[in-house]
């Protein structure tokens, strides 16, 4: 499990903010246990990740701005019926 995470709960659902430098393996290990929705920073911007019950789904290309990426991630989760 990852320690020292922060959360954005300004709107549902609460989204875990992953700090820079955390590997995708660490994200996958955490998400398998916690089943959090996670916003992950990368070189080209942010990606969203969540657990379906059997696999981790990654939604790339959410944008370079954290606030916009959060809004886009929530929109995509709603469109996919994950909320």
CORFENHU-V353948 format. One line per field, one symbol per residue. ss: DSSP state (2 for helix, 1 for strand, 0 for the rest). A space follows every 50 residues. Layout:
ss=???
This chain:
ss=00000111000000111100000222222222220011111100111111 100001111000000222222222222220000
